[in-house]
Structure formats: structure tokens, C-alpha cells
């Protein structure tokens, strides 16, 4: 019996020759050492350990060898691939540390430098003021009503007991739209919203109507052809001037602080009877008519020593207005009031010139921030 045949004809595979494996390993180690950053190292990893890399291709050729030659070739290729993998891991650690250090230097923010960000904007005080007023009345159970700024002549005048010969209907006070015989005007007050509300709702009615109005006034420190009003309307059974007084006292205290009350002075408005002008207790001197300064006691400049500041108009809704708007004046009564939002903000924030509210200077608006 013959013994095992130890003679074999080895298959020569160039990729598995020791010098070829060493060359592939040395090329990979050199490329790893030369990688300048993580991006370069990623390319080196693909080139020298990927499926098409020299060592990966050599590893595939092991199967082509006779069984007796595979062990030695496998060890040779495995040692080379292990050396490359170890070098890659070590270089990865080094480059990650360098990357982090570079980021700390390059992305450092100098907080002492002036910012180049755009400044934060602010809502206009007229907008926030109108919303604040609306919130006061919503908290009392009222609703907010709105209407168009281009209004029918009948709603702006006739429904409110402003007859055809009333001075407010002349071109001196009202902006009429062309053609004039269409009977459309830029509303001169927000009272048409009250008329619309009475025409479309059944009492009880409690609404507040903030909005923009138009009159042919001169543009100066205390007047503007475009300004803002807030009007209130309450229609219910048994409504009296006492309810009106309590409502306005609460409104004044909410806007100007506790202890600020109102007083009525007899007046005349076609849509209310009786009618009154509303005065506020001066929110600076609190009705004392004088204030204490560093130089002593002097007359209050805000109220000019009177102790009161004119605020708006009010009264019991004229029965003619109720009838014109379809409300039973025998059963229901009501009150109405109106104040200028612009004037209220001037009082509240010490604004001396109304034009500051309309000229769009961002330095004025941003002083109010996002809220009042």
C-alpha cells in the first residue's frame, strides 16, 4: 500500500504571492498615514478594504489553491488585512480628535462682537391696544363686532338719527366715494357696526366695536384723517344710565389702573338721549390737580390742574335709533359709548404727538414690544 501523496503541483496565483500581498499592505498603510482628514480616510478605506481592493481580491483567490497551500496563503492575507484594519482604526481616532479641535477653533462665537441678526419686530401699539380693549369686554361677557370701512350712507347717518341736513353729512367732515349718488362713505365712526348688529340680532345685545374710521380732519399733533375708535352697545330690558356708568368705570380702571373712575357732563348726540361727555379722573394726579416734583408742588400738566381728562361720549340709545333698526323701543332700552383708541393710548403711554402712531418709525413701535 502506498502512503499519502505529498507531492502536488501548486497553482501559481500572482495576487497571493508574498511580495504582492506585502505590496498591497504597504500601499494601504502609506495611504492611511497620508489621509489628511476624515473624508480622505473614508476614501482610503474604500480603496484598500472594499470589495474591489487588492487584498479583498487576493482573499477571493485562496480558493483557487490546492488544499495544502490555502492555510499559508490565508494566514498571509489575513495578517495583511488585520494590519490595515488596525491602522485604519488608529488613524480614525487621531483624525476625529483633530476634527473636534478644529471645530472648536473655527466655530467659536465671539459674543463680544456686534450681532448681525435682524432686530426682532413688534406689533403696532394700536393693534395690541384694540385687542386689549376687546379682551376687557369679552371678559365681561360681551362680544366683538366688526363691519366694513366703506359703509352705506343710511347705516352711517340715517339709522343713527343723523338727518339729511345734519352738518356731519357735509363734505367738510365726511369722505364720500365716487360717484356720490351711490350713497357710500368711508365710515366716520364705528356706530354703523352697532346698527348692523341691531338689524341682524335679537336682544339682549352686548357688543364692543373697535375699528378704523375716517374724517376730513387736518393732520397734526392731535388730529388725523384716519384714526381708531372703540364703541360699545348694550341693548336689554331695564338698561339705564347707572349700568352705563358702572361699565365705563370698570373700563377706565382696567385701562388706567385701580381707582380711576369717570364722570358725566351733559351733552348732545343725535343717536343717544340723554347724552353725556365722559371724563376720566386724571391718572397722574388722581384728581388732586397738583403733583409733587423735585422742585416742590406744581399744577398737574396732564389735566392742566382740572383733575379730570376728557375721554369720549356716551348716552342712552335714542328710541328712534332702536325703531329704525327694528328693535322694540317699548320693551328694550340700551346705552352706547365711544372713545378714541389713539387718544386712549396717548393718555396711557404719555404719547404727546398723535402722528407718532401713524408715521411707521420702527423706533417708536419697538418700544412697545409684542404686548402692551
Steps between C-alpha positions, in 0.01 A plus 500: 500500500636835413507795745340844461609698200668809629606612160269745327520748221443838667284745311677830458266794583677834462274685747596252774875520455665628820651799326160597351320473834773704672484765228122531536535523878776763482303707248196495728704599808664785310165629378357484852793694641459770233123547557463865604143489630205271554379543142839387364505207741158390378629487143809306611279250687295437187808469278698260724237301691203510264377212285721608209815569705818295428489312830131418461562365151800297627282351773256376236778323313586274797239253386691449179797348686543134580383415852855466631586859392189677623602521866823683438339740248206564730729588791703731280196687366329505839802655670521766231129586526524507879791746486302725265189488721702586811667792324162628384356492853800680648496766228122544549551587867774750417303674224179520710693671779652744251155566352351582838785735585466673165124542552556660839732755339311564176149506647575702811256790538637831622213626714664841526450571129190694394227270372408497134153357561200705403333662801180342624190684385204606708127521454363849462365648824169582329453132419588374846303786657183412310542133591554587866181709505308219332631252758371720784146483365518134398590426863173677595301274267477739205570413137722671244322623186658625177381667181628640169688830481308597184149540636153576372388857562182376666689289755760770567247783544125440459476192722677695773258795494736721298254669263576613145577857615735405782837681470696173533366392162668782311825459307683685777482198734439194284688321224248408229579245232452562129242525364346683794142404410580135581475593868824340619738663749815416691342446839537798732453289815453134590134559589384339170626172647253550784219562249595185306501302823151618600370420151633144505468395865225473758554665840659462744802646319838579656766583241819704484612634162865603455605621157647758264299810405549795266427873515629796305705633792837672474804283570669645806610406851143438622305420180520257210273430203534130589466398862357221716194478720347247733126514555282291725130416480278331756133430421288320758198541721539755778831653385571841656771764537607325821604193301690727261686669785602169657621365167713805425645507852611140455641578155694801634646303792606218268677741265654748744517323836291447810336809643446669163132586462290706260254788513229610258446850364171569316540517124311427178533220245225422249514126566479514882258674735601596763859544393819578691868568458720256696787631709769294674651570838851614410718190520806711589381717785199275585274801508716698740572756224859534620805274500813494712824547309865537598444877504188481715127490427377619162187486288446165326597539135297201383161636606615865514391523860141395440523150649305353206582407138245488216475145367196447274123513463212282615129488572178301495416378149242728339167313452498622139821305438351187655189530283702565182700183568197282569523487881186541712570828680206442737654180632873558468737780591872527475813706527788578267841658539797585282866584564801555281749215528778733385414753770475226763849375412636854507366536854620160610857523367569872507508542121498872427461496121234285329708494182745263670231232480476522122844590364639145514822578687619161625676666793159606631330164441772279648484692827166325562635150432254226412245588766379808680 
